Amino acid sequence: MKLRKIIGWILVFVPLLLVTVGERYFPTDISIMLMRILMGLGLLSISVVGTCLVSNELPIRIIVEKDEEKMR
């Protein structure tokens, strides 16, 4: 769960940092390459969510099993 949050925060703030700080300190080619990678990840996540909506399935399934011994 922590890894997902860390990756999420990175995906939120890296484009902002590239636009504000990256223009001064990074070469233009590196900034463009990083933005393209982030754009690809964004498009991938949009397509996964769209597929889940169309197929009416959740990307993660939670299975709850009942403990028969405790029920008796």
C-alpha positions in Angstrom: 0.0 0.0 0.0 2.8 2.4 0.8 4.5 1.7 -2.5 1.4 2.6 -4.4 1.0 5.9 -2.5 4.7 6.8 -3.1 4.3 6.1 -6.8 1.1 8.1 -6.9 2.7 11.1 -5.3 5.6 10.9 -7.7 3.3 10.8 -10.6 1.5 13.8 -9.2 4.5 16.0 -8.5 7.0 15.0 -11.2 5.3 16.9 -14.1 4.9 20.0 -11.9 8.6 19.8 -11.0 9.6 19.3 -14.6 7.7 22.3 -15.7 8.8 24.7 -13.0 12.3 23.5 -12.0 13.3 21.3 -15.0 13.2 24.1 -17.5 16.2 25.7 -15.8 18.3 22.8 -14.7 17.5 19.9 -17.1 18.3 19.9 -20.8 15.2 20.1 -22.9 15.7 16.6 -24.3 15.7 15.0 -20.9 12.6 16.9 -19.8 10.7 15.9 -22.9 11.7 12.3 -22.5 10.5 12.2 -18.9 7.2 13.9 -19.8 6.6 11.3 -22.6 7.2 8.5 -20.1 4.7 10.1 -17.7 2.3 10.6 -20.5 2.5 6.9 -21.5 1.9 5.8 -17.9 -1.1 8.1 -17.8 -2.5 6.7 -21.0 -2.0 3.2 -19.7 -3.8 3.8 -16.5 -6.7 5.5 -18.4 -7.0 2.5 -20.7 -7.0 0.0 -17.8 -9.7 2.0 -15.9 -11.7 2.3 -19.2 -11.5 -1.5 -19.8 -12.6 -2.2 -16.2 -15.6 0.1 -16.7 -16.6 -1.4 -20.0 -16.3 -5.0 -18.8 -18.0 -4.1 -15.5 -15.2 -5.7 -13.4 -13.0 -4.3 -10.7 -9.2 -4.4 -11.2 -8.8 -5.8 -7.7 -11.1 -8.5 -6.3 -11.5 -8.9 -2.6 -12.7 -12.4 -1.6 -14.1 -12.8 1.9 -14.1 -16.4 3.2 -16.2 -17.4 6.2 -14.6 -19.4 8.9 -16.9 -22.4 9.4 -15.5 -23.4 12.7 -16.2 -20.0 14.3 -19.8 -20.1 13.0 -20.6 -23.3 14.9 
